[in-house]
Amino acid sequence: MISLLAKIFIREADDRSKVRQSYGMLCGIAGIFLNVLLAVGKLLAGNLAGSVAIRADAFNNLSDAGSSFLMLAGFKLAGAKPDPKHPFGHGRMEYLSGLSVSAAILLMAYELLRESVEKILHPAQTQFSATAAVILAVSVAVKLYMAFYNREVGKKISSAAMRATASDCLGDACATTVVLLSACTGYLTGWKIDGLCGALVSLFIFYTGFRTARETVDVLLGQMPDAKFVTEIERIVAVHEEICGMHDLIVHDYGPGRRMISLHAEIPADGDILALHDVIDNVERELKAQLACDAVIHMDPIVTSDAKISELKSVVTSVIRCIDEALSMHDFRAVEGPTHTNLIFDVVVPHRFYIGDEELEQIIAEKVKKRLGRNYYVIMQVDKAYVGQK
Protein backbone atom coordinates (compact mmCIF):
# COMPACT_ATOMS: atom_id res chain seq x y z
CA MET A 1 0.00 0.00 0.00
CA ILE A 2 2.75 2.47 0.98
CA SER A 3 4.71 1.71 -2.20
CA LEU A 4 1.62 2.31 -4.32
CA LEU A 5 0.79 5.59 -2.56
CA ALA A 6 4.42 6.69 -2.89
CA LYS A 7 4.32 6.13 -6.66
CA ILE A 8 1.13 8.19 -6.90
CA PHE A 9 1.97 11.12 -4.61
CA ILE A 10 5.79 11.33 -4.46
CA ARG A 11 8.02 12.45 -7.31
CA GLU A 12 11.44 10.87 -6.84
CA ALA A 13 12.95 13.47 -9.20
CA ASP A 14 12.18 16.28 -6.75
CA ASP A 15 14.74 17.80 -4.39
CA ARG A 16 16.06 15.22 -1.91
CA SER A 17 14.84 17.12 1.16
CA LYS A 18 11.35 17.46 -0.38
CA VAL A 19 11.22 13.73 -1.18
CA ARG A 20 12.31 12.93 2.36
CA GLN A 21 9.60 15.18 3.80
CA SER A 22 6.97 13.63 1.52
CA TYR A 23 7.83 10.09 2.63
CA GLY A 24 7.70 11.14 6.30
CA MET A 25 4.31 12.78 5.90
CA LEU A 26 2.92 9.82 3.92
CA CYS A 27 3.96 7.35 6.61
CA GLY A 28 2.61 9.69 9.30
CA ILE A 29 -0.82 9.83 7.64
CA ALA A 30 -0.86 6.07 7.15
CA GLY A 31 0.12 5.58 10.79
CA ILE A 32 -2.69 7.81 12.04
CA PHE A 33 -5.30 6.02 9.91
CA LEU A 34 -4.20 2.48 10.78
CA ASN A 35 -3.70 3.15 14.51
CA VAL A 36 -7.08 4.85 14.90
CA LEU A 37 -8.69 1.91 13.07
CA LEU A 38 -6.95 -0.57 15.38
CA ALA A 39 -7.85 1.44 18.50
CA VAL A 40 -11.56 1.52 17.60
CA GLY A 41 -11.52 -2.22 16.89
CA LYS A 42 -9.77 -3.05 20.16
CA LEU A 43 -12.05 -0.81 22.22
CA LEU A 44 -14.96 -2.74 20.76
CA ALA A 45 -13.22 -6.03 21.49
CA GLY A 46 -12.31 -4.91 25.02
CA ASN A 47 -15.90 -3.95 25.79
CA LEU A 48 -17.21 -7.23 24.40
CA ALA A 49 -14.78 -9.23 26.52
CA GLY A 50 -14.71 -6.88 29.54
CA SER A 51 -10.93 -6.98 29.32
CA VAL A 52 -8.73 -4.22 30.73
CA ALA A 53 -5.73 -5.71 28.90
CA ILE A 54 -7.44 -5.30 25.51
CA ARG A 55 -8.54 -1.77 26.40
CA ALA A 56 -4.98 -0.99 27.48
CA ASP A 57 -3.77 -2.21 24.11
CA ALA A 58 -6.41 -0.01 22.43
CA PHE A 59 -5.12 3.06 24.28
CA ASN A 60 -1.62 2.05 23.23
CA ASN A 61 -2.79 2.31 19.61
CA LEU A 62 -4.34 5.72 20.34
CA SER A 63 -1.00 6.91 21.70
CA ASP A 64 0.63 5.51 18.56
CA ALA A 65 -1.84 7.52 16.47
CA GLY A 66 -0.83 10.60 18.44
CA SER A 67 2.80 9.70 17.80
CA SER A 68 2.10 9.44 14.08
CA PHE A 69 0.35 12.84 14.14
CA LEU A 70 3.31 14.45 15.89
CA MET A 71 5.68 12.76 13.46
CA LEU A 72 3.59 14.16 10.60
CA ALA A 73 3.68 17.64 12.15
CA GLY A 74 7.38 17.26 12.84
CA PHE A 75 8.22 16.43 9.23
CA LYS A 76 6.02 19.30 8.03
CA LEU A 77 7.54 21.89 10.37
CA ALA A 78 11.05 20.54 9.88
CA GLY A 79 10.70 21.21 6.15
CA ALA A 80 10.19 24.95 6.69
CA LYS A 81 12.87 27.09 5.10
CA PRO A 82 15.44 28.97 7.21
CA ASP A 83 14.48 32.46 8.32
CA PRO A 84 16.30 35.38 9.97
CA LYS A 85 15.60 34.04 13.47
CA HIS A 86 16.45 30.42 12.55
CA PRO A 87 19.27 30.55 9.98
CA PHE A 88 19.97 26.83 10.37
CA GLY A 89 16.40 25.85 9.51
CA HIS A 90 13.79 24.03 11.56
CA GLY A 91 15.03 20.44 11.26
CA ARG A 92 15.11 19.88 15.01
CA MET A 93 11.31 20.19 15.10
CA GLU A 94 11.32 16.50 14.17
CA TYR A 95 13.22 15.78 17.39
CA LEU A 96 10.98 18.03 19.50
CA SER A 97 7.89 16.28 18.16
CA GLY A 98 9.44 12.97 19.19
CA LEU A 99 9.99 14.30 22.71
CA SER A 100 6.33 15.36 22.92
CA VAL A 101 5.29 11.89 21.80
CA SER A 102 7.42 10.35 24.56
CA ALA A 103 5.73 12.49 27.23
CA ALA A 104 2.27 11.49 25.96
CA ILE A 105 3.25 7.80 25.95
CA LEU A 106 4.55 7.94 29.53
CA LEU A 107 1.38 9.66 30.77
CA MET A 108 -0.80 7.07 29.01
CA ALA A 109 1.27 4.24 30.48
CA TYR A 110 0.76 5.59 34.00
CA GLU A 111 -3.02 5.72 33.63
CA LEU A 112 -3.19 2.21 32.17
CA LEU A 113 -0.94 0.79 34.88
CA ARG A 114 -3.16 2.34 37.57
CA GLU A 115 -6.25 0.75 36.03
CA SER A 116 -4.49 -2.62 35.67
CA VAL A 117 -3.36 -2.65 39.32
CA GLU A 118 -6.99 -1.99 40.33
CA LYS A 119 -8.02 -4.99 38.22
CA ILE A 120 -5.31 -7.16 39.87
CA LEU A 121 -6.57 -6.20 43.35
CA HIS A 122 -10.20 -6.79 42.35
CA PRO A 123 -10.08 -9.45 39.61
CA ALA A 124 -13.11 -10.25 37.47
CA GLN A 125 -13.63 -12.98 34.91
CA THR A 126 -13.45 -11.77 31.32
CA GLN A 127 -15.78 -13.03 28.60
CA PHE A 128 -14.12 -14.72 25.63
CA SER A 129 -15.29 -13.40 22.29
CA ALA A 130 -14.41 -14.86 18.90
CA THR A 131 -14.86 -11.36 17.45
CA ALA A 132 -12.34 -9.96 19.92
CA ALA A 133 -9.86 -12.75 19.11
CA VAL A 134 -10.12 -12.07 15.37
CA ILE A 135 -9.66 -8.31 15.91
CA LEU A 136 -6.53 -8.94 17.97
CA ALA A 137 -5.11 -11.36 15.39
CA VAL A 138 -5.72 -8.85 12.60
CA SER A 139 -4.09 -6.17 14.73
CA VAL A 140 -0.91 -8.24 15.06
CA ALA A 141 -0.75 -8.64 11.26
CA VAL A 142 -1.32 -4.90 10.68
CA LYS A 143 1.37 -3.93 13.19
CA LEU A 144 3.87 -6.29 11.56
CA TYR A 145 3.09 -4.64 8.21
CA MET A 146 3.56 -1.19 9.74
CA ALA A 147 6.90 -2.28 11.21
CA PHE A 148 7.98 -3.47 7.75
CA TYR A 149 7.12 -0.30 5.82
CA ASN A 150 8.46 2.06 8.51
CA ARG A 151 11.74 0.15 8.55
CA GLU A 152 12.08 0.18 4.76
CA VAL A 153 11.20 3.86 4.40
CA GLY A 154 13.44 4.70 7.36
CA LYS A 155 16.36 3.07 5.55
CA LYS A 156 15.47 4.83 2.30
CA ILE A 157 15.44 8.35 3.77
CA SER A 158 17.90 7.72 6.64
CA SER A 159 15.37 8.62 9.35
CA ALA A 160 16.12 7.54 12.92
CA ALA A 161 12.56 8.57 13.89
CA MET A 162 11.03 6.13 11.41
CA ARG A 163 13.38 3.33 12.38
CA ALA A 164 12.31 3.88 16.01
CA THR A 165 8.66 3.79 14.88
CA ALA A 166 9.34 0.46 13.18
CA SER A 167 10.74 -0.96 16.42
CA ASP A 168 7.73 0.41 18.30
CA CYS A 169 5.34 -1.31 15.86
CA LEU A 170 7.18 -4.60 16.25
CA GLY A 171 6.94 -4.29 20.02
CA ASP A 172 3.23 -3.48 19.74
CA ALA A 173 2.70 -6.66 17.75
CA CYS A 174 4.36 -8.63 20.57
CA ALA A 175 2.26 -6.84 23.22
CA THR A 176 -0.99 -7.57 21.35
CA THR A 177 0.07 -11.21 21.03
CA VAL A 178 0.41 -11.31 24.83
CA VAL A 179 -3.11 -9.87 25.21
CA LEU A 180 -4.51 -12.42 22.76
CA LEU A 181 -2.85 -15.29 24.62
CA SER A 182 -4.23 -13.85 27.88
CA ALA A 183 -7.79 -13.91 26.52
CA CYS A 184 -7.40 -17.47 25.24
CA THR A 185 -5.79 -18.64 28.50
CA GLY A 186 -8.54 -17.09 30.60
CA TYR A 187 -11.19 -18.79 28.44
CA LEU A 188 -9.53 -22.24 28.56
CA THR A 189 -8.40 -22.28 32.21
CA GLY A 190 -10.58 -19.73 33.99
CA TRP A 191 -7.50 -17.95 35.35
CA LYS A 192 -8.11 -14.25 36.08
CA ILE A 193 -4.89 -12.86 34.58
CA ASP A 194 -6.41 -9.96 32.64
CA GLY A 195 -5.15 -7.32 35.10
CA LEU A 196 -1.67 -8.86 35.15
CA CYS A 197 -1.46 -8.83 31.35
CA GLY A 198 -2.74 -5.25 31.30
CA ALA A 199 0.04 -4.30 33.73
CA LEU A 200 2.63 -6.01 31.51
CA VAL A 201 1.38 -4.07 28.48
CA SER A 202 1.50 -0.85 30.52
CA LEU A 203 5.09 -1.52 31.57
CA PHE A 204 5.97 -2.20 27.96
CA ILE A 205 4.47 1.18 27.02
CA PHE A 206 6.53 2.79 29.80
CA TYR A 207 9.67 1.23 28.35
CA THR A 208 8.80 2.43 24.84
CA GLY A 209 8.18 5.99 26.06
CA PHE A 210 11.38 6.07 28.11
CA ARG A 211 13.48 4.69 25.23
CA THR A 212 12.02 7.17 22.75
CA ALA A 213 12.62 10.07 25.16
CA ARG A 214 16.22 9.02 25.79
CA GLU A 215 17.02 8.74 22.07
CA THR A 216 15.48 12.15 21.35
CA VAL A 217 17.23 13.85 24.28
CA ASP A 218 20.57 12.36 23.16
CA VAL A 219 20.18 13.97 19.72
CA LEU A 220 19.13 17.33 21.16
CA LEU A 221 22.03 17.37 23.63
CA GLY A 222 24.52 16.42 20.92
CA GLN A 223 25.87 12.93 20.35
CA MET A 224 28.63 11.20 18.41
CA PRO A 225 27.89 11.23 14.67
CA ASP A 226 27.17 8.01 12.83
CA ALA A 227 30.38 6.07 12.13
CA LYS A 228 29.41 5.53 8.50
CA PHE A 229 28.97 9.28 8.00
CA VAL A 230 32.43 9.95 9.47
CA THR A 231 33.96 7.27 7.24
CA GLU A 232 32.40 8.89 4.17
CA ILE A 233 33.88 12.28 5.15
CA GLU A 234 37.32 10.72 5.57
CA ARG A 235 37.01 8.98 2.19
CA ILE A 236 36.10 12.18 0.34
CA VAL A 237 38.98 14.09 1.95
CA ALA A 238 41.54 11.31 1.43
CA VAL A 239 40.85 11.16 -2.34
CA HIS A 240 42.80 14.42 -2.69
CA GLU A 241 46.47 13.51 -2.46
CA GLU A 242 47.42 17.14 -1.80
CA ILE A 243 45.88 16.71 1.69
CA CYS A 244 48.23 14.85 4.05
CA GLY A 245 45.67 14.12 6.75
CA MET A 246 42.73 15.46 8.73
CA HIS A 247 41.78 15.95 12.38
CA ASP A 248 39.48 17.91 14.72
CA LEU A 249 36.34 16.82 12.85
CA ILE A 250 33.17 18.22 14.42
CA VAL A 251 29.63 17.44 13.20
CA HIS A 252 26.84 19.87 14.10
CA ASP A 253 23.37 18.32 13.71
CA TYR A 254 20.51 20.81 13.17
CA GLY A 255 18.04 18.13 12.13
CA PRO A 256 17.87 15.45 9.42
CA GLY A 257 19.46 16.75 6.24
CA ARG A 258 20.77 19.86 8.04
CA ARG A 259 24.27 19.03 9.18
CA MET A 260 27.30 21.30 9.28
CA ILE A 261 30.84 19.99 9.67
CA SER A 262 34.20 21.55 10.41
CA LEU A 263 37.59 19.90 10.17
CA HIS A 264 41.32 20.64 9.93
CA ALA A 265 43.07 19.49 6.75
CA GLU A 266 46.84 19.01 6.89
CA ILE A 267 48.64 20.46 3.84
CA PRO A 268 52.36 20.73 2.93
CA ALA A 269 53.84 23.91 4.41
CA ASP A 270 55.92 24.49 1.27
CA GLY A 271 52.99 24.05 -1.15
CA ASP A 272 51.34 26.64 -3.38
CA ILE A 273 48.84 28.29 -1.03
CA LEU A 274 46.48 29.36 -3.83
CA ALA A 275 46.45 25.91 -5.42
CA LEU A 276 45.90 24.24 -2.04
CA HIS A 277 43.09 26.66 -1.22
CA ASP A 278 41.45 25.67 -4.49
CA VAL A 279 41.66 21.98 -3.45
CA ILE A 280 40.03 22.79 -0.10
CA ASP A 281 37.20 24.63 -1.87
CA ASN A 282 36.61 21.58 -4.06
CA VAL A 283 36.50 19.28 -1.02
CA GLU A 284 33.88 21.52 0.61
CA ARG A 285 31.75 21.37 -2.55
CA GLU A 286 32.09 17.57 -2.78
CA LEU A 287 31.04 17.12 0.85
CA LYS A 288 27.94 19.24 0.23
CA ALA A 289 27.05 17.42 -3.01
CA GLN A 290 27.62 13.86 -1.73
CA LEU A 291 26.64 14.11 1.94
CA ALA A 292 24.24 17.09 1.92
CA CYS A 293 26.21 18.96 4.57
CA ASP A 294 27.85 22.37 4.71
CA ALA A 295 31.57 22.14 5.44
CA VAL A 296 34.14 24.59 6.79
CA ILE A 297 37.75 23.39 6.44
CA HIS A 298 40.72 24.94 8.20
CA MET A 299 44.11 24.45 6.52
CA ASP A 300 46.92 23.25 8.82
CA PRO A 301 50.37 23.59 7.21
CA ILE A 302 52.80 20.83 8.22
CA VAL A 303 56.43 20.26 7.34
CA THR A 304 56.74 17.24 5.05
CA SER A 305 60.19 17.67 3.48
CA ASP A 306 62.40 17.85 6.59
CA ALA A 307 63.85 14.42 7.38
CA LYS A 308 64.76 15.30 10.98
CA ILE A 309 61.28 16.58 11.84
CA SER A 310 59.76 13.47 10.23
CA GLU A 311 62.02 11.30 12.40
CA LEU A 312 61.10 13.19 15.56
CA LYS A 313 57.41 12.93 14.71
CA SER A 314 57.76 9.19 14.15
CA VAL A 315 59.39 8.74 17.57
CA VAL A 316 56.69 10.75 19.39
CA THR A 317 53.94 8.87 17.52
CA SER A 318 55.50 5.57 18.56
CA VAL A 319 55.67 6.70 22.22
CA ILE A 320 51.99 7.72 22.22
CA ARG A 321 50.84 4.53 20.50
CA CYS A 322 52.75 2.40 23.01
CA ILE A 323 50.78 4.01 25.84
CA ASP A 324 47.40 3.25 24.23
CA GLU A 325 46.26 2.60 20.64
CA ALA A 326 43.25 4.85 21.25
CA LEU A 327 45.51 7.92 21.44
CA SER A 328 46.41 9.94 18.35
CA MET A 329 48.54 13.00 17.59
CA HIS A 330 48.39 15.93 15.17
CA ASP A 331 49.85 19.42 14.55
CA PHE A 332 53.43 18.30 15.29
CA ARG A 333 56.14 20.99 15.28
CA ALA A 334 59.75 21.08 16.46
CA VAL A 335 61.35 24.36 17.56
CA GLU A 336 65.13 24.09 18.03
CA GLY A 337 67.12 26.38 20.34
CA PRO A 338 70.77 26.59 21.43
CA THR A 339 70.26 24.35 24.49
CA HIS A 340 67.06 22.41 23.90
CA THR A 341 64.32 21.53 21.42
CA ASN A 342 60.59 22.02 22.05
CA LEU A 343 58.31 19.35 20.60
CA ILE A 344 54.83 20.89 20.22
CA PHE A 345 51.77 18.79 19.35
CA ASP A 346 48.16 17.93 20.21
CA VAL A 347 47.06 14.56 21.55
CA VAL A 348 43.49 13.36 21.07
CA VAL A 349 42.30 11.53 24.20
CA PRO A 350 39.03 9.54 24.47
CA HIS A 351 36.45 10.75 26.95
CA ARG A 352 36.80 9.19 30.41
CA PHE A 353 40.32 8.00 29.65
CA TYR A 354 41.89 6.01 32.47
CA ILE A 355 44.89 8.40 32.65
CA GLY A 356 44.39 12.04 33.65
CA ASP A 357 45.54 14.80 31.28
CA GLU A 358 48.42 16.06 33.48
CA GLU A 359 49.61 12.54 34.28
CA LEU A 360 49.48 11.60 30.59
CA GLU A 361 51.60 14.62 29.66
CA GLN A 362 54.19 13.65 32.30
CA ILE A 363 54.32 10.05 31.05
CA ILE A 364 54.78 11.13 27.41
CA ALA A 365 57.45 13.70 28.38
CA GLU A 366 59.47 11.12 30.32
CA LYS A 367 59.26 8.51 27.57
CA VAL A 368 60.28 11.07 24.93
CA LYS A 369 63.31 12.11 27.01
CA LYS A 370 64.34 8.46 27.34
CA ARG A 371 64.11 8.00 23.56
CA LEU A 372 65.58 11.32 22.38
CA GLY A 373 67.52 12.81 25.30
CA ARG A 374 67.03 15.17 28.24
CA ASN A 375 67.24 18.28 26.05
CA TYR A 376 63.89 17.52 24.33
CA TYR A 377 60.88 19.15 25.99
CA VAL A 378 57.24 18.23 25.37
CA ILE A 379 54.65 21.01 25.02
CA MET A 380 51.38 19.14 24.66
CA GLN A 381 47.73 20.17 24.22
CA VAL A 382 45.06 17.60 25.12
CA ASP A 383 42.01 17.41 22.82
CA LYS A 384 38.81 15.40 23.28
CA ALA A 385 37.33 13.59 20.29
CA TYR A 386 33.99 14.78 18.90
CA VAL A 387 33.66 11.66 16.74
CA GLY A 388 34.06 7.99 17.60
CA GLN A 389 37.60 6.72 18.12
CA LYS A 390 38.85 3.98 15.81
Buried (B, 14 or more C-beta within 10 A) or exposed (E): EBEEEBEEEBEEEEEEBEBBBBBBBBBBBBBBEBBBBBBBBBBBBBBBBBBBBBBBBBBBBBBBBBBBBBBBBBBBBBBEEEEEEBEBBBBBBBBBBBBBBBEBBBEBBBEBBEBBBEBBEEEEEBEBBEEBBEBBEBBBEBBBBBBBBBBBBBEEBBBBBBBBBBBBBBBBBEBBBBBBEBBEBBBEEEEBBBBBBBBBBBBBBBEBBBBBBEBBBEBBEEEBBBEEBBEBBBEBBEEBEBBBBBBBBBBBBBBBBBBBBBBBBBBBBEBEEEEBBEBBEEBBEBBEEEBBBBBEBEBBBBBBEEEEBEEBBEBBBEBBEEBBEEBBBBBBBBEEEEEEBEBBBBBBBBEEBEBEBEEBBBBBBEBBBEEBEEEBBBEBEBBEBBBEEE
